[in-house]
Amino acid sequence: MHLILQFKILINTFFSSKIHKNIISDELEINFKINKFENEGKSCLMIEFIDITNQCIRIKQLKEYVKELSLLNKKITGKRKGN
């Protein structure tokens, strides 16, 4: 698979994993940052890939816990109103 990306590079550009989901990997959540710099009079780009898979998994777990706690809270407050 060949992928051609055309975009104007801005200095210190950041791309969230949600913007380019599954372009780099189907299993990993990856953010990437593009930085422009000069080296011996030539413009260069540095692309930094940041694996955020574990953070995304943890966020999903925490959201599930919040839902469970919210349901439990509704049950408890409903029982208190019933008594």
PAKEGU-572537 format. One record per residue: residue in three letters; chain; x negated, y, z negated of N, C-alpha, C in turn. Coordinates in pm, 1 decimal. Layout:
<rs>
R, ala, A, X, Y, Z, X, Y, Z, X, Y, Z
...
</rs>
This chain:
<rs>
R, met, A, -84.7, -117.4, 0.0, 0.0, 0.0, 0.0, -88.8, 123.1, 0.0
R, his, A, -65.6, 211.6, 92.0, -140.0, 336.9, 97.5, -50.3, 448.5, 47.9
R, leu, A, -108.5, 533.3, -32.3, -33.8, 644.2, -89.2, -106.5, 772.3, -56.4
R, ile, A, -37.1, 863.2, 5.9, -96.5, 991.8, 38.6, -21.1, 1098.0, -38.8
R, leu, A, -93.6, 1169.3, -123.9, -34.6, 1276.9, -200.6, -86.7, 1408.6, -147.4
R, gln, A, 2.8, 1497.5, -117.4, -36.2, 1630.4, -73.3, 26.1, 1731.1, -167.4
R, phe, A, -57.1, 1806.6, -236.8, -8.8, 1910.7, -324.5, -120.4, 2010.9, -347.1
R, lys, A, -80.8, 2130.7, -378.7, -178.1, 2234.7, -407.1, -227.4, 2215.2, -550.0
R, ile, A, -357.5, 2203.9, -567.0, -414.8, 2181.0, -697.9, -427.0, 2312.7, -773.2
R, leu, A, -371.3, 2314.5, -891.0, -386.7, 2427.0, -981.3, -490.3, 2387.9, -1085.5
R, ile, A, -562.9, 2483.1, -1134.3, -663.1, 2453.6, -1235.7, -594.0, 2399.1, -1359.2
R, asn, A, -650.3, 2289.1, -1414.0, -600.0, 2223.2, -1534.1, -453.4, 2180.8, -1519.5
R, thr, A, -422.0, 2108.9, -1414.4, -287.1, 2060.3, -1389.5, -264.3, 1929.1, -1464.2
R, phe, A, -146.4, 1915.6, -1526.0, -110.4, 1796.2, -1602.3, 12.0, 1732.0, -1538.5
R, phe, A, 10.8, 1600.5, -1523.7, 123.4, 1527.4, -1467.4, 171.6, 1424.0, -1568.3
R, ser, A, 295.2, 1435.7, -1611.0, 354.6, 1342.4, -1705.4, 380.2, 1208.5, -1637.3
R, ser, A, 374.1, 1101.9, -1716.7, 399.6, 968.2, -1662.5, 540.6, 956.1, -1606.3
R, lys, A, 633.8, 1036.9, -1655.3, 771.9, 1030.6, -1607.2, 784.1, 1088.2, -1466.0
R, ile, A, 694.4, 1177.5, -1428.3, 699.0, 1237.8, -1295.0, 653.5, 1139.1, -1188.4
R, his, A, 551.4, 1061.5, -1218.1, 493.4, 971.9, -1117.7, 507.1, 825.6, -1158.0
R, lys, A, 616.6, 793.2, -1223.1, 640.0, 657.7, -1274.7, 617.0, 552.6, -1166.2
R, asn, A, 543.3, 449.9, -1200.7, 515.7, 332.0, -1117.8, 428.0, 358.9, -996.2
R, ile, A, 372.3, 476.5, -980.8, 280.8, 500.1, -868.6, 148.6, 428.2, -894.0
R, ile, A, 98.5, 438.3, -1015.9, -30.9, 379.8, -1048.8, -15.7, 236.7, -1096.9
R, ser, A, 86.4, 210.2, -1179.2, 105.5, 76.9, -1235.1, 252.4, 56.0, -1269.4
R, asp, A, 298.4, -67.2, -1252.9, 435.3, -101.5, -1291.4, 445.7, -129.4, -1441.4
R, glu, A, 333.3, -166.3, -1503.6, 335.4, -204.6, -1644.9, 291.5, -93.9, -1739.3
R, leu, A, 211.4, -0.7, -1692.4, 153.7, 101.0, -1779.9, 221.1, 236.3, -1762.4
R, glu, A, 226.3, 309.6, -1871.4, 268.9, 449.8, -1868.3, 140.7, 531.9, -1869.8
R, ile, A, 118.3, 609.7, -1765.5, -7.0, 682.8, -1754.0, 19.8, 828.1, -1718.8
R, asn, A, -32.8, 917.4, -1801.9, -36.5, 1059.2, -1767.6, -167.8, 1083.9, -1695.8
R, phe, A, -171.1, 1186.9, -1613.0, -301.7, 1224.0, -1561.5, -315.8, 1373.9, -1551.7
R, lys, A, -441.4, 1415.9, -1564.5, -478.1, 1556.3, -1564.9, -578.2, 1579.9, -1453.3
R, ile, A, -561.9, 1691.1, -1382.7, -656.8, 1727.8, -1278.1, -721.6, 1859.8, -1318.0
R, asn, A, -852.7, 1859.1, -1321.4, -927.5, 1980.2, -1352.4, -1019.6, 2012.7, -1235.3
R, lys, A, -1023.6, 2138.8, -1198.1, -1110.8, 2185.4, -1091.6, -1233.8, 2248.8, -1155.4
R, phe, A, -1350.9, 2219.6, -1098.5, -1473.2, 2280.9, -1149.2, -1572.1, 2297.5, -1034.5
R, glu, A, -1670.3, 2379.1, -1056.7, -1775.1, 2405.0, -958.5, -1899.1, 2326.1, -997.5
R, asn, A, -1964.2, 2264.6, -898.5, -2088.9, 2191.8, -920.6, -2181.3, 2221.2, -803.2
R, glu, A, -2289.1, 2290.5, -832.6, -2387.5, 2328.0, -730.0, -2320.7, 2400.2, -613.6
R, gly, A, -2229.7, 2490.6, -648.3, -2163.7, 2572.4, -547.6, -2050.5, 2503.8, -472.8
R, lys, A, -2017.5, 2381.1, -508.5, -1909.4, 2307.6, -441.7, -1792.6, 2291.5, -538.3
R, ser, A, -1671.6, 2305.6, -485.4, -1551.0, 2282.1, -565.7, -1530.2, 2132.4, -582.1
R, cys, A, -1507.0, 2090.9, -704.4, -1485.8, 1949.2, -734.5, -1358.7, 1933.2, -816.9
R, leu, A, -1304.3, 1813.6, -812.8, -1188.1, 1779.2, -895.1, -1225.3, 1665.1, -987.2
R, met, A, -1181.3, 1675.1, -1110.8, -1195.5, 1565.6, -1204.8, -1054.4, 1519.7, -1238.3
R, ile, A, -1026.7, 1392.4, -1215.1, -895.0, 1336.1, -1245.3, -910.3, 1245.7, -1367.3
R, glu, A, -834.6, 1276.6, -1472.8, -839.9, 1201.0, -1597.1, -708.9, 1125.2, -1613.3
R, phe, A, -718.0, 993.0, -1625.1, -600.9, 908.6, -1646.0, -591.3, 875.0, -1794.6
R, ile, A, -472.4, 893.9, -1852.2, -452.5, 874.5, -1995.5, -343.1, 770.5, -2015.5
R, asp, A, -379.7, 655.3, -2070.7, -282.7, 548.0, -2095.7, -200.4, 583.4, -2220.0
R, ile, A, -70.9, 602.3, -2200.6, 18.3, 635.8, -2312.2, 122.8, 525.7, -2334.4
R, thr, A, 92.6, 405.3, -2287.0, 186.8, 293.8, -2296.5, 227.9, 267.4, -2441.4
R, asn, A, 130.9, 260.1, -2532.6, 163.4, 230.4, -2672.8, 249.4, 339.8, -2734.5
R, gln, A, 221.7, 465.1, -2701.2, 302.8, 574.5, -2755.1, 446.8, 564.4, -2704.8
R, cys, A, 464.3, 529.3, -2578.7, 599.6, 516.0, -2522.8, 675.4, 400.6, -2588.3
R, ile, A, 606.0, 291.3, -2613.1, 668.2, 177.4, -2682.2, 711.8, 219.5, -2822.1
R, arg, A, 625.2, 289.7, -2892.6, 656.4, 333.8, -3028.9, 773.9, 430.7, -3030.4
R, ile, A, 779.2, 522.4, -2935.2, 890.6, 617.5, -2926.0, 1022.2, 542.9, -2904.6
R, lys, A, 1019.1, 442.2, -2817.5, 1140.3, 363.0, -2793.0, 1185.2, 292.1, -2920.9
R, gln, A, 1089.7, 235.4, -2995.7, 1122.5, 169.3, -3121.9, 1184.7, 268.0, -3220.7
R, leu, A, 1125.1, 384.9, -3231.7, 1176.3, 484.7, -3325.8, 1316.5, 530.8, -3288.1
R, lys, A, 1343.5, 545.7, -3159.8, 1478.4, 583.7, -3115.6, 1579.8, 476.2, -3153.6
R, glu, A, 1539.5, 348.5, -3140.2, 1628.3, 238.6, -3179.3, 1654.4, 240.6, -3329.6
R, tyr, A, 1550.8, 269.0, -3409.3, 1568.1, 278.7, -3554.6, 1663.0, 392.3, -3590.9
R, val, A, 1650.1, 503.9, -3523.4, 1738.4, 618.2, -3550.3, 1883.7, 580.2, -3522.5
R, lys, A, 1908.3, 508.5, -3411.8, 2044.6, 464.6, -3379.6, 2098.5, 372.4, -3488.8
R, glu, A, 2014.0, 276.0, -3531.8, 2056.7, 182.5, -3635.8, 2087.6, 255.6, -3766.2
R, leu, A, 2001.4, 348.0, -3804.6, 2023.4, 423.7, -3928.0, 2147.5, 511.7, -3918.8
R, ser, A, 2172.6, 566.2, -3800.8, 2291.1, 648.7, -3781.4, 2418.3, 564.5, -3799.0
R, leu, A, 2419.0, 444.5, -3740.7, 2534.3, 354.6, -3756.1, 2553.1, 315.2, -3902.4
R, leu, A, 2442.6, 283.4, -3969.0, 2450.6, 246.8, -4110.4, 2502.9, 363.5, -4193.4
R, asn, A, 2457.3, 482.8, -4163.4, 2503.8, 601.8, -4235.0, 2654.4, 622.3, -4215.5
R, lys, A, 2702.8, 601.3, -4093.9, 2846.6, 615.8, -4067.0, 2927.3, 513.4, -4144.9
R, lys, A, 2875.8, 389.1, -4154.5, 2944.5, 285.4, -4231.0, 2950.8, 323.3, -4378.5
R, ile, A, 2838.9, 371.2, -4430.8, 2831.9, 406.3, -4573.3, 2924.3, 524.1, -4603.3
R, thr, A, 2918.7, 628.3, -4521.0, 3004.5, 744.7, -4545.8, 3151.0, 708.3, -4526.3
R, gly, A, 3180.2, 616.0, -4435.2, 3318.4, 571.2, -4415.2, 3369.5, 495.7, -4537.1
R, lys, A, 3286.9, 413.1, -4598.9, 3325.4, 338.5, -4720.2, 3347.1, 435.5, -4836.3
R, arg, A, 3263.0, 538.0, -4845.5, 3277.8, 635.3, -4954.1, 3409.9, 711.4, -4940.2
R, lys, A, 3447.6, 743.3, -4818.9, 3573.9, 815.4, -4795.9, 3692.7, 725.5, -4825.9
R, gly, A, 3674.3, 593.9, -4802.7, 3782.0, 498.5, -4827.3, 3805.5, 472.5, -4974.3
R, asn, A, 3704.9, 495.5, -5059.2, 3718.7, 466.4, -5203.9, 3781.6, 580.1, -5276.9
</rs>
